[in-house]
Amino acid sequence: MTQTVINPLPADAPAEDPFRYGWRIVRRDIGDGYFDEELVPLRLIDLLHPEEGDQVLCNYDHQRRVRYLADVFLARTADRPDAVVLSDVRIAWDVPELKAHGPDIMVIFGVQTIRNWSTFDVAQEGVRPTLIVEVTSPETRRFDLYEKVEHYDLAGVPLYVIVDAIERRGQSLVRVIGYERAGAAYRPMVPNEEGRLWLEPLRVWIGVQENEVYCFDEQGRRIGDYATLTTIVIESEERIAEALAEAKAQARARMEAEAQARQEAEARVAAEERAQREAEARVAAEERAQREAEARAAAEARLRVLEEELRRLRGGE
């Protein structure tokens, strides 16, 4: 049997908002088949090394940016059956001194079997993320900028990108920072003249435009969010459907025209053959009439000869 209770706040919990970072349900056996479930506020350090089931609170801008980048990365890896894009999934490393993390986004290639991961175990799966992206929040910004640079370097992650939202005077200023492995250690990624970083595994640029993080394709065109991508796909599908319908109509019209032309050609051939037969029949009839006329003339000439011979004989009598 299970009871869910909220224990009194621990002494180190912020009195004004003890659940500001989120919460964790801790289950304890109290004997006789009964269990306690305590709703325990998360500490700041728990956000750096989370446990499965932790409920971490994020602000709207953080969620929006993570969702946008995850959607773009999913679209860019759609043709790779061995690629996965994980968001807010815990990762356990194969480095003994390194505790688990919960990156905002991981892009992993070479995955053999897709699972319903709560924790991606690097040792079990045999692969590690190619790219990790963290989007900073005010409370955990220090972790993303400092501790995680060291941790992800130690874990052997080839690319680590930070979307850093700096809160100043009530406004958020966004920048993008990147690290790439060079030999045995990280080095800062060098942006292009527009301040964008090239993510080779995804074939996209990531940078800031109008104080917001965006991805750009190889030609520098900005890639829209999920709604924009969906609209583009729908419009493309509609245009393709229209083009197919037009092509089918043109093909049908062409087939009908060809059938009509074939019928007319067959009719012309039939008419020509009929005319040929009629002409041959006329020639044969004319030849027959000619032969008959000649035979008749010969017969008449013979008859005249016989009549003349008959008159001559009679006159002789």
Residue, then its C-alpha position, 0 to 999 in steps of 0.5 A: m500500500t502507498q501513501t503520498v505525503i509532503n514532508p516538512l521542508p528541509a532546513d536548507a530549502p529556500a523558504e520563499d519557494p522550496f520547489r523552485y527547482g522542481w521535486r523528487i518523489v522518494r519512496r520509503d518502506i515503513g514496514d508491514g507492506y506500507f510505503d511512504e512517498e515523500l515529495v522532496p524539493l530538488r537542490l541546485i546540485d540535483l540539476l547538475h546530476p539528476e536522478e530518474g523521475d526528477q521533475v525539473l522546472c524550466n521557464y518558457d524561453h528555455q522550453r521554447r528554445v530547446r523545442y526549436l533546436a530539437d525539432v531542427f535536429l530531428a529534421r536534419t537526422a531524419d534520413r539516419p535510422d541510427a541517429v536519435v535526438l534526445s531531450d531532457v533524457r538522463i545520461a550515464w557515462d562510462v567514466p567512473e568518476l563522472k556522475a550522470h547528467g541531464p542535458d537539454i539536447m543530445v544528438i547520438f549517431g550509431v545507435q543499434t536499437i531504439r529504446n524508450w530511454s529514461t537514462f541513456d547508458v553509454a556503456q550499455e549502448g556502446v556509443r556516446p553523444t556526438l553533440i550536446v546542447e545546453v540552454t542556460s537558465p538563470e539558476t543553472r547558467r554557471f553549471d552550463l558555462y563551467e562545470k559541464v564544459e569540464h564534464y563533457d570534455l572528460a566524457g569525450v563528447p565531440l561537440y558541446v554548444i551552449v545557448d546562453a541567455i543572459e538576463r540584464r535589466g529585465q531583458s534576455l541577451v542571447r549568444v552561442i558558445g561552442y567547444e570542440r574536441a581537438g586531440a585530448a581536450y576542448r577548444p573554443m569553436v571559431p564562429n564565421e563572420e556572422g557569429r555562427l557556429w558550423l555543426e558538421p554532423l548536422r550540416v547546419w549553422i547555429g547562431v543568433q539573429e534578432n536576439e534569438v537562437y536559430c539554425f541556418d542551412e548550408q546556404g545561410r537560410r534560416i530554418g523555421d520552427y516546427a510550425t514553420l517547418t510543418t507549414i512548409v511541408i504542407e505547402s510543399e505537399e500541396r504544390i507536389a499534389e497540384a503538380l502531380a494533378e496537372a501532370k496527370a491531366q496533361a498526360r491524360a490530355r496527351m494520351e487522348a490527343e494521341a488516341q485521337a491522332r491514332q484514330e484519325a491516322e487509322a481512318r486515313v489509312a483505311a480511306e486510302e486503302r479503300a480508295q486504292r481498292e476502288a482505284e484498282a477495281r476501276v482499272a480492272a473494270e476499265e481493262r475488262a471493258q476494254r477487252e470486251a470492247e475489243a472482243r466485240a469489235a473483233a466479233e463485229a469485224r468477223l461478222r461483217v467478213l462472214e456477211e460479205e462472204l455470204r453475199r458473194l456466194r449468193g451473188g454467184e448463184 
